[in-house]
Amino acid sequence: INDKAFNIDRVWTKLLITPNDNAEIKLSYAFENARNVLYPALKMDALYDRTNRFNTDFKLKDIGLNFSIYYNEVKHDMRDSFRTTAGNYPYSMKTYAESKMFGTKLSKDLNLFGINMTVGIDTYLRNWKADNIQNAFASSPNYNDGMIPDVNIKDIGLFVKGSKDIEKWTISGGLRYDYTYSKADPNSMTATTNRALFINRNGYKFSNTDNYVSGYAIAKYNINKKDNVYVGFGSTVRVPDPEERFISLSGNAPWYGNPDLKPTRNNEIDAGFEAFPMNNVGIKGNIFYSMLQNYIYLRQYIEGATTYTTYNNINAAIYGGDINGFVAINDKISTELGLAYQIGKKTDKKGLYKDSDLAEIPPLKARLAVKYDDRTFYGLIEGIYSAKQSKVDSDLKEQETGSWFIVNVKAGYTYANRLFVGVGVDNLFDRFYYNYLSYVRDPFRGISVSGIPVKIPEPGRFIYANVSYRF
């Protein structure tokens, strides 16, 4: 197709009200309308994607009281109208989805026993529904109403966090309790297709209740005013989302959720440092080891001539680190260097997998940049390198991705600290390369004839310009 990749219109507004020196009210609204958004790695494109966001924040400074309320909604219409699969019809496949979320948060700042603390409660209600149809204009269309079956998620959380300085040490930590209730509506599903698929594989299970505690603790030692080292431990929980528990998509490659999924618990250890060996040199580094219990992972299996996709809990580990540094050559010219690497492994395959590598783990990546900035003129040239990713999950048909190196440049001019004009070129030398993205978690990802997920190259040379004025 010879067309624009997307069209996006945005409108936003903010209002700040200060009835007195102690009180503050912030109101904000944002609307975004994206049209004809092309998704080359998927089987469909977005006819439109409309988003409304409302936020209100109240603050009473003297007593440290904060209250927030928000509402977000998204309407998303995906079709294959621009694809050959549509034939001579407006479309062959369509998915219409709506998601709404309403939430509140109340918190209070206080000091107990010399510890600066924040206690609070937050709640949210989320609804997600999606309908799908395949072979829409055929004599016997495949209806998947309630592909995401009108799922409601209710959550209430209680939290406390605090920090205290003890000589050269800064000790901080937090604790949180959550109650989450998820419920899907089987009556929103098509009885003879996707509802039958879901019940056949899972029985009549359309609700879940989860209770969990999470928390963290960090100890930072301040060697001097600039240099420090730290170590931390955190235990966080992620509840399965509506897709992972309740999706049901019938067709040639059925894809269904698992209502028995347990929440994933991430027990992670971090350690790092921040050092300035000279006034014009800075280095930051971090390493981590993440132990994932009941990690939610895709599973594909074959029955007869049909490949099914669902979700299971496994145990896994992700570990790695990053280091970043800068050198200020003078007050206008500086250099930046960054390096990041991580590895993901299945530590308990539950007898379901053969490959030990986790999917969607990025390879070694490095960045080197030289920057000029005199507060009027700005310029930057950067090189980005990504190593070959050979640690891929063959169970999910992930493919290796080759290494690549690109150069980006940009420059800008600021007038009177108000007007800014900028230009830039990404991928200056027009290199052909792929980012390491396999889209394995998307049921509508493109699949080749051989059953391997389609890889889409990144854009070639991209030239852009922007102008802004600050009032």
Rosetta blueprint (number, residue, H / E / L):
1 I L
2 N L
3 D L
4 K L
5 A L
6 F L
7 N E
8 I E
9 D E
10 R E
11 V E
12 W E
13 T E
14 K E
15 L E
16 L E
17 I E
18 T L
19 P L
20 N L
21 D L
22 N L
23 A E
24 E E
25 I E
26 K E
27 L E
28 S E
29 Y E
30 A E
31 F E
32 E E
33 N E
34 A E
35 R E
36 N E
37 V E
38 L L
39 Y L
40 P L
41 A L
42 L E
43 K L
44 M L
45 D E
46 A E
47 L E
48 Y E
49 D E
50 R E
51 T E
52 N E
53 R E
54 F E
55 N E
56 T E
57 D E
58 F E
59 K E
60 L E
61 K L
62 D L
63 I L
64 G L
65 L E
66 N E
67 F E
68 S E
69 I E
70 Y E
71 Y E
72 N E
73 E E
74 V E
75 K E
76 H E
77 D E
78 M E
79 R E
80 D L
81 S L
82 F L
83 R L
84 T H
85 T H
86 A H
87 G L
88 N L
89 Y L
90 P L
91 Y L
92 S L
93 M L
94 K E
95 T E
96 Y E
97 A E
98 E E
99 S E
100 K E
101 M E
102 F E
103 G E
104 T E
105 K E
106 L E
107 S E
108 K E
109 D E
110 L E
111 N E
112 L E
113 F L
114 G L
115 I E
116 N E
117 M E
118 T E
119 V E
120 G E
121 I E
122 D E
123 T E
124 Y E
125 L E
126 R E
127 N E
128 W E
129 K E
130 A E
131 D E
132 N E
133 I E
134 Q E
135 N L
136 A L
137 F L
138 A L
139 S L
140 S L
141 P L
142 N E
143 Y E
144 N E
145 D E
146 G E
147 M E
148 I E
149 P E
150 D E
151 V E
152 N E
153 I E
154 K E
155 D E
156 I E
157 G E
158 L E
159 F E
160 V E
161 K E
162 G E
163 S E
164 K E
165 D E
166 I E
167 E L
168 K L
169 W E
170 T E
171 I E
172 S E
173 G E
174 G E
175 L E
176 R E
177 Y E
178 D E
179 Y E
180 T E
181 Y E
182 S E
183 K E
184 A L
185 D L
186 P H
187 N H
188 S H
189 M L
190 T L
191 A L
192 T L
193 T L
194 N H
195 R H
196 A H
197 L H
198 F H
199 I H
200 N H
201 R H
202 N H
203 G L
204 Y L
205 K L
206 F L
207 S E
208 N E
209 T E
210 D E
211 N E
212 Y E
213 V E
214 S E
215 G E
216 Y E
217 A E
218 I E
219 A E
220 K E
221 Y E
222 N E
223 I L
224 N L
225 K L
226 K L
227 D L
228 N E
229 V E
230 Y E
231 V E
232 G E
233 F E
234 G E
235 S E
236 T E
237 V E
238 R E
239 V L
240 P L
241 D L
242 P H
243 E H
244 E H
245 R H
246 F H
247 I L
248 S E
249 L E
250 S L
251 G L
252 N L
253 A L
254 P L
255 W E
256 Y E
257 G L
258 N L
259 P L
260 D L
261 L L
262 K L
263 P L
264 T E
265 R E
266 N E
267 N E
268 E E
269 I E
270 D E
271 A E
272 G E
273 F E
274 E E
275 A E
276 F E
277 P E
278 M E
279 N L
280 N L
281 V E
282 G E
283 I E
284 K E
285 G E
286 N E
287 I E
288 F E
289 Y E
290 S E
291 M E
292 L E
293 Q E
294 N E
295 Y E
296 I E
297 Y E
298 L E
299 R E
300 Q E
301 Y E
302 I E
303 E E
304 G L
305 A L
306 T E
307 T E
308 Y E
309 T E
310 T E
311 Y E
312 N E
313 N E
314 I E
315 N E
316 A E
317 A E
318 I E
319 Y E
320 G E
321 G E
322 D E
323 I E
324 N E
325 G E
326 F E
327 V E
328 A E
329 I L
330 N L
331 D L
332 K L
333 I E
334 S E
335 T E
336 E E
337 L E
338 G E
339 L E
340 A E
341 Y E
342 Q E
343 I E
344 G E
345 K E
346 K E
347 T E
348 D E
349 K L
350 K L
351 G L
352 L L
353 Y L
354 K L
355 D L
356 S L
357 D E
358 L L
359 A L
360 E L
361 I L
362 P L
363 P L
364 L L
365 K E
366 A E
367 R E
368 L E
369 A E
370 V E
371 K E
372 Y E
373 D E
374 D L
375 R L
376 T L
377 F E
378 Y E
379 G E
380 L E
381 I E
382 E E
383 G E
384 I E
385 Y E
386 S E
387 A L
388 K L
389 Q E
390 S L
391 K L
392 V L
393 D L
394 S H
395 D H
396 L H
397 K L
398 E L
399 Q L
400 E L
401 T E
402 G L
403 S L
404 W E
405 F E
406 I E
407 V E
408 N E
409 V E
410 K E
411 A E
412 G E
413 Y E
414 T E
415 Y E
416 A L
417 N L
418 R L
419 L E
420 F E
421 V E
422 G E
423 V E
424 G E
425 V E
426 D E
427 N L
428 L L
429 F L
430 D L
431 R L
432 F L
433 Y L
434 Y L
435 N L
436 Y L
437 L L
438 S L
439 Y L
440 V L
441 R L
442 D L
443 P L
444 F L
445 R E
446 G L
447 I E
448 S L
449 V L
450 S L
451 G L
452 I L
453 P E
454 V L
455 K L
456 I L
457 P L
458 E L
459 P L
460 G L
461 R L
462 F E
463 I E
464 Y E
465 A E
466 N E
467 V E
468 S E
469 Y E
470 R L
471 F L
